[in-house]
């Protein structure tokens, strides 16, 4: 199994932009060292944290979904920055959340999943809390929990499952499904768990309690549960189940011993417990087990059925007594991987014998896309093909084709870590191909326009590639398996060493200037304008977008490509950072002014062309 993939970097960059990474690092380090936190509100209410919350929130696709007040992120963009910060601070003096909008999301089994959507202002406040609480909690979370955590993906979780089954020969799996987990979390227990972790700021605890008990429009005030749809809900759910993670771990791998048998590896600094496990197997009657959790979906891998049966009963009782949670009897079971498939995160896996070593049978993992997911993919692909059948115009047709391609690429990226993914998608492809022939017929061609490089690299060799009006249609049956990637143990977003790779991308940015821009927003401009000014400075690597010369504090102007008077706004795509002289040239109308600054800048052909295209948008003549 290969090394960890490059993580998503945007949130880390955002923390760098607003000079909060050191603060988060300190919270993480103090939490690792067992410190309790009683004064978190000043950090939560800091200008940098509120601005960072806005930036992270607007990148969230859910920010365009309205709450009970009918407002979205678009309503926050136009706020002046001082008013924006003042509003958040005022709300948190005596916090009362606005009613939560209830939405029912249909499930594959015909039932529905309730979502609670707070107002956009309440989501912003939740984001302020999440940013500060996350590093504290990350220091206390178990290493084999993966859901809703930074730099931990579904792929990493599946890689661990493969390792436990194949390399450690743990072939009995306890599959436990918690009945209505998100709807049955005990509020009092959750708040006590937060206090135990080290979050002992009473005002923070009080506000979190208010968030949990926010009124659901048309239903009332909940007495238990964490509302799915809230920004902070995933973190709170991980806090609840973190106690379960460590309890399972204490049954074997972290069992207290009189003597320390572990030693630190010289190559990566990881504690090697191999000899300790050997001692436990030979000298004790303990049940060997390893927990694995992604959100509320968790598995316990055991050596034999007897241990699995005992752990099944013990875990069920522990969940009931400690957390007040019940398991679903029809969905919870013990699986022998030699005989049955165990489903996890949309995959089903078992082990098959593959030769012998030292007289013992060796087993290898065999995995497929789960049956439910295959049917869902077929159904969704057919729906998207149906849209392509009768488009209103060419532009709409182009959009529907690209939507279909995006979906195919997405399911390929997710499921390609299944060992037999090619067989599964061949069956899916047979069904989808038939649908395409019926719906699209002669419109499908075997040749078309040249392919983008990423398409050529992944799908260029496929004979199943088709075209509509020259635009490629990706073959859903053409996918090859890849080994799931493990998360690197030394990677952590809250340590300088763990972020070394991310910092390389910021080498060309003057961090002093960046922090100056952050600390000195343009007065009278919107929060969206000032936030995008920082993003542009980093994206342009601190250089003028036209002349390419380095931007300094006194020689930096943020230009609107389309004037506000002409319908322009403060969106990222409508802004560009230029030096002062270029900005004068962009707006100049007098010939002598144009001549003076044109000679001063000595622009080449490409630079002039870019300048003139921007002047054209201002309805000005080219220079």
VEXDREN-712071 format. One line per 5 residues: number of its first residue (from 1); their letters; for each residue z, x, y of C-alpha. Coordinates in Angstrom, 2 decimals. Each point is the difference from the previous one (the first is absolute). Layout:
% residues N
NUM	A	Z/X/Y | ...;
END
This chain:
% residues 623
1	XXXXX	0.00/0.00/0.00 | -1.02/1.29/3.36 | 1.88/0.68/3.18 | 0.94/-2.48/2.69 | -2.72/-1.43/2.27;
6	XXXXX	0.00/0.49/3.75 | 2.35/-2.57/1.48 | -0.79/-2.48/2.72 | 0.75/1.88/3.19 | -0.16/-2.54/2.78;
11	XXXXX	3.69/-0.94/0.12 | 1.02/3.66/-0.08 | -2.36/0.71/2.87 | 1.46/-2.91/1.92 | 3.51/1.39/-0.34;
16	XXXXX	-1.31/3.34/1.26 | -1.68/-1.67/2.97 | 3.26/-1.56/1.12 | 2.17/3.06/-0.71 | 2.21/-1.81/-2.52;
21	XXXXX	-0.67/2.01/-3.14 | 2.94/2.36/0.60 | 2.29/-3.00/0.47 | -1.16/-1.53/-3.28 | 0.33/3.36/-1.75;
26	XXXXX	3.61/0.24/1.22 | 0.80/-3.50/-1.28 | -1.47/0.88/-3.40 | 1.85/3.32/-0.22 | 3.33/-1.53/1.04;
31	XXXXX	-0.44/-2.81/-2.52 | -0.72/2.51/-2.78 | 3.23/1.76/0.91 | 2.01/-3.21/-0.29 | 0.48/-0.76/3.70;
36	XXXXX	0.71/-3.55/1.19 | -1.80/-1.38/3.07 | 1.98/-2.02/2.55 | -2.13/0.44/3.14 | -3.57/-0.91/-0.90;
41	XXXXX	-0.71/-2.52/2.75 | -0.69/2.62/2.73 | -2.79/1.43/-2.21 | -1.35/-3.47/-0.81 | -0.03/-0.97/3.69;
46	XXXXX	-1.54/3.26/1.26 | -3.29/-0.26/1.87 | -1.70/2.31/-2.49 | 1.05/-2.12/-2.98 | -1.15/-3.25/1.63;
51	XXXXX	-3.38/1.50/0.91 | -0.35/1.42/-3.51 | 0.81/-3.43/-1.44 | -2.79/-1.56/2.02 | -2.47/2.66/-1.16;
56	XXXXX	0.92/-0.41/-3.69 | -0.02/-3.78/0.29 | -3.46/-0.29/1.52 | -1.42/2.05/-2.91 | 1.39/-2.60/-2.40;
61	XXXXX	-2.62/-2.57/-1.02 | 2.73/-2.66/0.04 | 0.43/0.45/3.75 | -2.97/-2.33/0.54 | 1.82/-2.82/-1.83;
66	XXXXX	1.85/-2.38/2.29 | 3.58/-1.18/-0.48 | 1.55/-3.27/1.13 | -0.63/0.88/3.67 | -3.80/0.33/-0.66;
71	XXXXX	0.00/3.56/1.38 | -1.49/3.18/-1.50 | -0.20/3.67/0.92 | -2.64/-0.96/2.59 | 2.75/-1.65/2.04;
76	XXXXX	2.02/3.23/0.11 | -2.89/2.28/0.97 | -0.14/-1.22/3.59 | 3.71/0.52/0.74 | 0.92/2.65/2.54;
81	XXXXX	1.95/2.77/-1.69 | 3.32/-0.36/1.93 | -0.01/-3.77/-0.61 | -0.75/0.58/-3.67 | 2.96/2.34/-0.53;
86	XXXXX	2.29/-2.14/2.14 | -0.83/-3.07/-2.13 | 0.91/1.70/-3.30 | 3.28/1.31/1.37 | 0.91/-3.38/1.47;
91	XXXXX	-0.70/-1.79/-3.31 | 2.24/2.42/-1.88 | 2.99/-0.47/2.28 | 0.65/-3.29/-1.76 | -2.63/-0.30/-2.68;
96	XXXXX	-1.05/-3.41/-1.23 | -3.27/0.04/-1.97 | -2.60/-2.66/0.67 | -0.86/-2.44/-2.83 | -2.07/1.46/-2.82;
101	XXXXX	-3.35/-1.54/-0.95 | -0.21/-1.01/-3.68 | -3.31/0.59/-1.82 | -0.73/-0.68/-3.68 | -2.29/2.57/-1.66;
106	XXXXX	-1.62/-1.26/-3.23 | 0.54/2.06/-3.18 | -2.31/0.41/-3.00 | 2.25/-2.17/-2.18 | -0.42/-3.01/2.28;
111	XXXXX	3.37/0.44/1.69 | 0.52/1.31/3.52 | 1.94/2.83/1.63 | 1.87/-0.88/3.21 | -0.43/2.37/2.94;
116	XXXXX	2.18/0.03/3.10 | -1.92/1.19/3.06 | 2.22/0.91/2.98 | -1.34/-0.16/3.53 | -1.79/3.11/1.23;
121	XXXXX	2.94/0.86/2.29 | 2.44/-0.20/-2.92 | -2.34/2.14/-2.11 | 0.04/2.59/2.77 | 3.81/0.01/-0.03;
126	XXXXX	0.02/0.30/-3.79 | -2.35/2.97/0.28 | 2.43/1.68/2.44 | 2.75/-0.31/-2.62 | -2.23/1.02/-2.92;
131	XXXXX	-0.98/3.32/1.62 | 3.63/1.06/0.41 | 1.41/-1.39/-3.25 | -2.77/1.28/-2.28 | 0.85/3.75/0.13;
136	XXXXX	3.67/-0.83/-0.67 | -0.90/-2.08/-3.03 | -2.68/2.39/-1.28 | 2.66/2.67/-0.42 | 1.94/-2.32/-2.33;
141	XXXXX	-2.82/-1.59/-2.00 | -0.75/1.02/-3.59 | -2.99/2.21/-0.71 | -1.61/-2.46/-2.44 | -0.20/-2.98/2.33;
146	XXXXX	-3.42/-0.25/1.63 | -0.68/-3.32/1.69 | -0.02/-0.24/3.82 | 0.99/3.61/0.52 | -1.82/2.72/1.97;
151	XXXXX	-2.34/2.21/-2.01 | 0.63/-1.91/-3.23 | -2.83/-2.00/-1.43 | -0.72/-2.22/-2.95 | -2.02/2.90/-1.43;
156	XXXXX	3.07/2.26/0.05 | 2.01/-2.66/-1.86 | -2.68/-0.37/-2.69 | -0.14/3.80/-0.38 | 3.76/0.03/-0.74;
161	XXXXX	-0.45/-2.81/-2.55 | -2.73/2.01/-1.76 | 2.21/3.10/-0.07 | 3.03/-1.81/-1.43 | -2.07/-1.60/-2.75;
166	XXXXX	-2.28/2.92/-0.89 | 1.89/3.20/0.71 | 3.55/-1.14/-0.63 | -0.86/-2.34/-2.88 | 2.01/-2.93/1.37;
171	XXXXX	-1.82/-2.83/-1.72 | 2.40/-2.91/0.42 | -0.17/-1.69/3.40 | 2.42/-2.56/1.40 | -2.11/-2.31/2.16;
176	XXXXX	2.33/-1.97/2.26 | -1.19/-2.57/2.51 | 2.51/-1.17/2.61 | -0.23/-3.74/0.60 | -0.86/-0.63/3.67;
181	XXXXX	1.39/3.33/1.18 | -0.92/-0.27/3.68 | 1.36/-3.55/0.20 | 3.34/0.75/-1.65 | 1.32/3.17/1.68;
186	XXXXX	3.66/-0.44/0.95 | 0.35/0.70/3.74 | 3.63/1.12/-0.18 | -0.72/2.39/-2.87 | -2.99/1.45/1.85;
191	XXXXX	2.02/0.68/3.15 | 2.73/1.69/-2.07 | -2.65/2.16/-1.68 | -1.29/1.05/3.44 | 3.55/0.96/0.99;
196	XXXXX	0.40/2.02/-3.22 | -3.26/1.86/0.65 | 1.42/1.11/3.34 | -1.34/-2.56/2.50 | 3.37/-0.81/1.57;
201	XXXXX	-1.05/-0.99/3.50 | 1.53/-3.48/0.27 | -2.53/-1.18/2.57 | -2.87/1.04/-2.30 | 1.59/-1.80/-2.94;
206	XXXXX	0.51/-3.12/2.15 | -3.65/-0.05/1.15 | -1.30/0.52/-3.55 | 2.18/-2.94/-1.07 | -1.58/-2.11/2.75;
211	XXXXX	-3.48/0.99/-1.21 | 0.86/-1.08/-3.54 | 1.32/-3.35/1.18 | -2.87/-0.76/2.39 | -0.94/-3.69/-0.02;
216	XXXXX	-3.07/-0.90/-2.07 | -2.01/-2.58/1.94 | 0.16/-3.39/-1.67 | 2.46/1.15/-2.69 | 3.18/1.32/1.62;
221	XXXXX	2.22/3.07/-0.16 | -0.13/1.96/-3.29 | 3.24/0.89/-1.77 | -1.56/2.72/-2.15 | -3.21/1.97/-0.46;
226	XXXXX	-2.10/2.43/2.04 | -3.03/-1.69/1.57 | -3.28/1.39/-1.34 | -2.16/0.66/3.03 | 2.61/1.69/2.16;
231	XXXXX	-0.54/3.62/1.04 | 3.43/1.12/-1.17 | 0.17/-2.10/-3.20 | -1.52/2.66/-2.34 | 2.60/2.56/1.10;
236	XXXXX	2.82/-2.50/-0.52 | -1.27/-0.87/-3.49 | -0.05/3.70/-0.91 | 3.61/0.30/1.21 | 1.00/-2.84/-2.32;
241	XXXXX	-1.67/1.48/-3.08 | 0.91/3.61/0.78 | 3.36/-0.66/-1.63 | -1.83/-1.03/-3.18 | -2.09/3.19/0.08;
246	XXXXX	3.07/2.22/0.13 | 1.89/-2.03/-2.61 | -2.84/0.44/-2.52 | -0.15/3.68/0.90 | 3.75/0.36/-0.61;
251	XXXXX	-0.43/-1.16/-3.60 | -1.84/3.18/-0.92 | -1.61/2.45/2.41 | 2.83/0.04/2.53 | 2.85/-0.41/-2.43;
256	XXXXX	3.01/2.02/1.27 | 0.69/3.05/-2.17 | 2.81/2.53/-0.06 | -2.47/2.83/0.18 | -3.13/0.35/2.14;
261	XXXXX	-2.88/0.69/-2.40 | -2.78/-0.33/2.56 | -1.64/2.96/1.72 | -2.32/0.31/2.96 | -3.60/0.94/-0.71;
266	XXXXX	-1.18/3.03/1.89 | -3.58/-1.28/0.42 | 0.67/-3.29/1.82 | 3.76/-0.21/0.52 | 0.37/-3.10/-2.20;
271	XXXXX	3.10/-0.34/-2.18 | -1.03/0.30/-3.65 | 2.18/-2.24/-2.18 | -1.81/0.68/-3.26 | 2.92/1.81/-1.67;
276	XXXXX	2.45/-2.62/1.27 | -2.05/-2.76/-1.68 | -0.03/2.07/-3.20 | 3.80/0.19/0.07 | 0.27/-3.74/0.64;
281	XXXXX	-2.28/-0.79/-2.95 | 1.79/2.34/-2.40 | 3.65/-0.48/0.97 | 0.27/-3.59/1.27 | -0.89/-3.55/-1.01;
286	XXXXX	-1.38/-0.89/3.42 | -3.10/-2.17/0.30 | -2.91/2.05/1.33 | -1.75/-2.01/2.70 | -1.98/0.43/3.22;
291	XXXXX	-0.50/-2.71/2.61 | -3.21/-0.55/1.96 | -0.31/-2.51/2.84 | -2.66/-1.18/2.40 | 1.54/-2.58/2.38;
296	XXXXX	1.57/-2.64/-2.31 | -2.20/0.96/-2.97 | 1.99/2.42/-2.17 | -0.09/1.47/-3.49 | 2.48/1.96/-2.13;
301	XXXXX	-1.50/2.49/-2.47 | 2.08/0.64/-3.15 | -0.18/2.17/-3.12 | 0.55/-2.74/-2.61 | 0.29/-3.76/-0.34;
306	XXXXX	3.76/0.02/-0.53 | 0.57/1.70/3.36 | -2.52/-2.32/1.66 | 1.78/-3.13/-1.31 | 3.39/1.21/1.23;
311	XXXXX	-1.41/0.89/3.42 | -1.77/-3.35/0.25 | 3.30/-1.86/-0.41 | 1.97/2.43/2.18 | -2.53/-0.12/2.85;
316	XXXXX	-0.18/-3.79/-0.09 | 3.80/-0.25/0.26 | 0.15/2.68/2.71 | -2.59/-1.82/2.14 | 1.93/-3.26/-0.32;
321	XXXXX	3.46/1.43/0.65 | -0.82/2.60/2.66 | -2.93/-1.53/1.89 | 0.18/-3.68/-0.97 | -3.58/0.09/-1.31;
326	XXXXX	-1.43/-1.58/-3.14 | -2.92/1.20/-2.11 | -2.91/-2.14/-1.13 | 0.41/-0.49/-3.78 | -3.69/-0.76/-0.59;
331	XXXXX	-1.20/3.10/1.87 | 2.69/2.48/-1.11 | -0.36/1.76/-3.34 | 0.13/3.26/-1.95 | -3.38/1.55/-0.68;
336	XXXXX	-0.84/2.53/-2.72 | -2.85/1.97/1.55 | -1.28/0.99/-3.44 | -0.76/-3.65/-0.76 | -0.18/-1.91/3.29;
341	XXXXX	-1.19/0.38/3.56 | 2.47/0.18/2.85 | -1.31/-1.30/3.35 | 0.87/1.78/3.23 | -1.58/-0.33/3.47;
346	XXXXX	-3.19/-1.61/-1.27 | -0.44/2.38/-2.94 | 0.83/-0.35/-3.68 | 0.88/3.08/-2.02 | 0.91/1.02/-3.55;
351	XXXXX	-0.04/3.21/-2.04 | -2.23/1.00/-2.90 | 0.42/2.89/-2.46 | -2.09/3.08/0.72 | 0.48/2.78/-2.54;
356	XXXXX	3.14/1.87/-1.00 | 1.97/2.91/1.44 | 2.70/1.82/-2.01 | -0.19/-2.74/-2.61 | 0.65/-2.78/2.53;
361	XXXXX	-2.47/-2.66/1.06 | -1.06/0.33/3.64 | -0.78/-3.07/2.08 | -2.25/-0.49/2.99 | -0.01/-2.79/2.59;
366	XXXXX	-2.73/-2.63/-0.08 | -0.21/-2.28/3.02 | -2.16/-2.88/1.22 | -0.22/-2.35/2.92 | 2.23/-2.97/-0.84;
371	XXXXX	-1.72/-3.20/-1.13 | 1.21/-2.00/3.00 | -1.30/2.60/2.44 | -3.41/0.11/-1.73 | -0.40/-3.74/0.40;
376	XXXXX	1.12/0.21/3.62 | -2.56/2.75/0.75 | -2.78/-2.04/-1.63 | 0.93/-3.09/1.99 | 0.30/1.82/3.32;
381	XXXXX	-3.27/1.90/-0.47 | -1.82/-3.24/-0.86 | 1.36/-1.64/3.17 | -1.29/2.89/2.13 | -3.42/-0.13/-1.65;
386	XXXXX	-0.12/-3.73/0.77 | 0.44/0.81/3.71 | -2.99/2.36/-0.10 | -2.18/-2.78/-1.46 | -0.43/-2.09/3.18;
391	XXXXX	0.80/2.09/3.11 | -0.60/-1.54/3.41 | -1.92/3.05/1.21 | -0.75/3.65/-0.79 | 3.17/1.26/1.73;
396	XXXXX	2.18/-2.34/-2.03 | -1.78/1.07/-3.18 | 0.67/3.65/0.87 | 3.70/-0.79/0.56 | 0.38/-1.85/-3.33;
401	XXXXX	-1.70/2.85/-1.91 | 2.26/2.59/1.60 | 3.05/-2.18/-0.76 | -1.09/-0.08/-3.64 | -0.52/3.78/-0.04;
406	XXXXX	3.44/0.54/1.51 | 1.56/-2.19/-2.66 | -1.78/1.86/-2.84 | 1.03/3.35/1.42 | 3.59/-1.23/0.36;
411	XXXXX	0.39/-1.24/-3.59 | -1.66/3.17/-1.31 | 2.43/2.20/1.95 | 2.99/-2.00/-1.25 | -0.87/-0.42/-3.68;
416	XXXXX	-1.86/3.23/-0.79 | 3.25/1.60/-1.24 | -0.19/-2.24/-3.09 | -1.18/2.12/-2.94 | -2.53/-2.65/-1.10;
421	XXXXX	-0.96/-1.33/3.41 | -3.71/0.45/-0.77 | 0.24/-2.44/-2.92 | 1.91/-2.55/2.06 | -2.39/0.09/2.93;
426	XXXXX	-3.01/-0.10/-2.32 | 1.21/-3.46/-1.08 | 0.66/-0.98/3.61 | -3.40/1.36/1.00 | -1.77/-2.05/-2.67;
431	XXXXX	1.40/-3.20/1.48 | -0.61/1.00/3.63 | -3.56/1.20/-0.74 | -0.83/-3.37/-1.52 | 1.40/-1.75/3.09;
436	XXXXX	-2.09/2.23/2.27 | -3.19/-0.76/-1.89 | 0.64/-3.74/0.23 | 1.02/0.03/3.67 | -2.14/2.75/1.52;
441	XXXXX	-2.99/0.24/-2.36 | -3.02/1.81/1.46 | 1.91/1.16/3.06 | 1.51/2.83/-2.09 | -2.13/3.13/0.08;
446	XXXXX	0.28/3.33/-1.81 | -0.76/2.09/3.07 | 1.00/-0.03/3.64 | 1.24/2.08/2.90 | 1.60/3.41/-0.47;
451	XXXXX	3.61/-0.09/-1.15 | 3.01/1.25/1.98 | 1.43/3.23/-1.40 | 3.10/-1.61/-1.55 | -2.14/-2.63/-1.76;
456	XXXXX	-2.50/2.61/-1.18 | 2.80/2.12/-1.41 | 1.72/-2.80/-1.96 | -2.81/-2.42/-0.84 | -3.27/1.89/0.54;
461	XXXXX	-0.54/0.65/-3.72 | 0.48/-3.63/-1.00 | -3.06/-1.96/-1.14 | 1.89/-3.19/0.89 | -0.16/0.62/3.77;
466	XXXXX	-1.85/-2.80/1.80 | -1.20/-0.73/3.54 | -0.39/-3.08/2.21 | -2.25/0.51/3.04 | 0.42/3.74/-0.52;
471	XXXXX	3.83/-0.19/0.03 | 1.76/1.28/-3.13 | 2.08/-2.26/-2.28 | 2.55/2.01/-1.99 | 0.01/-0.41/-3.82;
476	XXXXX	3.38/-1.37/-1.01 | -0.46/1.18/-3.61 | -0.50/3.65/1.00 | 3.43/1.69/0.11 | 1.48/3.06/-1.68;
481	XXXXX	3.63/0.61/-0.87 | 2.10/2.61/1.80 | 3.49/1.23/-0.84 | 2.75/-1.61/2.11 | 1.53/2.38/2.48;
486	XXXXX	3.68/0.85/0.07 | 1.93/0.15/3.21 | 0.89/3.59/0.84 | 3.75/0.45/-0.29 | 0.27/2.20/3.08;
491	XXXXX	-1.83/-2.49/2.21 | 2.20/-1.88/2.49 | -1.03/-1.51/3.32 | 3.44/0.73/1.49 | 0.07/3.77/-0.47;
496	XXXXX	-2.09/2.61/1.86 | -0.97/1.63/-3.31 | -1.19/-3.28/-1.46 | -2.14/-0.69/3.07 | -1.62/3.43/0.11;
501	XXXXX	-3.42/-1.36/-0.95 | 0.17/-2.75/2.62 | 0.98/2.45/2.74 | -3.17/1.98/-0.64 | -2.02/-2.88/1.43;
506	XXXXX	1.91/0.24/3.28 | -0.52/3.73/0.52 | -2.64/-0.53/2.69 | 2.11/-2.43/2.02 | 2.29/1.24/2.78;
511	XXXXX	3.22/-1.76/-0.99 | 1.65/0.70/3.37 | -2.77/-1.90/1.80 | 0.11/-2.76/-2.61 | 3.75/-0.47/0.44;
516	XXXXX	-0.42/0.11/3.78 | -2.51/-2.87/-0.24 | 2.42/-1.90/-2.22 | 2.94/0.51/2.36 | -2.04/-0.83/3.10;
521	XXXXX	-2.05/-3.15/-0.62 | -2.37/-1.19/2.70 | 1.96/-2.45/2.11 | -1.47/-3.46/0.34 | -2.14/0.33/-3.12;
526	XXXXX	0.47/-1.91/-3.24 | 1.83/1.28/-3.05 | -3.36/-0.04/-1.82 | -1.56/2.29/2.64 | 2.80/2.57/-0.14;
531	XXXXX	0.09/-0.02/-3.78 | -3.76/0.54/-0.30 | 0.17/2.81/2.56 | 2.10/1.99/-2.48 | -2.31/-0.82/-2.90;
536	XXXXX	-3.05/1.10/2.00 | 1.59/3.30/0.97 | 0.55/0.83/-3.68 | -3.35/-1.35/-1.17 | -1.83/2.07/2.63;
541	XXXXX	2.17/3.04/-0.88 | 1.15/0.25/3.59 | -3.54/0.43/1.40 | -2.18/-1.91/2.42 | -2.25/-2.38/-1.94;
546	XXXXX	-3.09/1.07/1.97 | 0.43/3.56/1.32 | 2.17/1.22/-2.89 | 2.32/1.96/2.26 | 3.77/-0.12/-0.71;
551	XXXXX	1.86/-2.80/1.75 | 3.08/0.86/2.04 | 2.69/-2.27/1.41 | -1.49/-0.11/3.49 | -3.59/-0.08/-1.22;
556	XXXXX	-0.05/-2.95/-2.39 | -1.39/-3.47/0.70 | -0.21/-3.00/-2.35 | -3.33/-1.74/0.62 | -0.88/-3.62/-0.84;
561	XXXXX	-3.51/-0.08/-1.48 | -0.33/-3.63/1.08 | 1.84/-0.90/3.20 | 2.78/-2.56/-0.23 | -1.80/-1.94/2.71;
566	XXXXX	-3.00/-0.18/-2.35 | 2.05/-1.23/-2.97 | 1.30/3.33/-1.32 | 3.51/0.49/-1.37 | 2.42/2.74/-1.07;
571	XXXXX	-1.17/0.25/-3.61 | -0.46/3.43/-1.53 | -3.76/-0.45/-0.30 | -0.30/-0.76/3.72 | 1.84/3.13/1.16;
576	XXXXX	-0.91/3.67/0.22 | 1.83/3.06/1.37 | -1.92/2.16/2.45 | 0.78/2.68/2.56 | 0.26/-0.87/3.69;
581	XXXXX	-3.44/1.34/1.01 | -1.75/-1.90/-2.80 | 1.83/-3.18/0.99 | -1.29/0.39/3.56 | -3.55/0.47/-1.35;
586	XXXXX	0.33/-3.15/-2.12 | 0.69/-2.17/3.03 | -1.90/1.91/2.73 | -2.73/-1.82/1.94 | -0.69/2.38/2.93;
591	XXXXX	-2.72/2.58/-0.69 | 1.90/2.90/1.60 | 3.08/-0.71/-2.15 | -2.09/-0.20/-3.17 | -1.86/3.21/0.86;
596	XXXXX	3.21/1.93/0.79 | 1.86/-0.90/-3.17 | -3.10/0.22/-2.22 | -0.52/3.61/1.11 | 3.71/0.72/-0.34;
601	XXXXX	0.18/-1.29/-3.62 | -3.37/1.44/-1.18 | -0.37/-2.55/-2.77 | -2.51/0.57/-2.81 | -2.46/-2.63/-1.25;
606	XXXXX	2.38/-1.64/-2.54 | 2.86/-0.12/2.50 | -2.26/-1.55/2.65 | -1.26/-2.56/-2.48 | 3.54/-1.08/-0.89;
611	XXXXX	0.93/-0.14/3.69 | -3.02/-2.14/0.83 | 0.70/-2.41/-2.86 | 3.46/-0.58/1.43 | -1.45/-0.43/3.52;
616	XXXXX	-2.44/-2.56/-1.36 | 2.92/-2.10/-1.24 | 1.26/0.04/3.60 | -3.45/-1.12/1.23 | -0.57/3.34/1.77;
621	XXX	-3.17/2.09/0.11 | -0.26/3.14/-2.18 | 0.49/3.40/1.62;
END
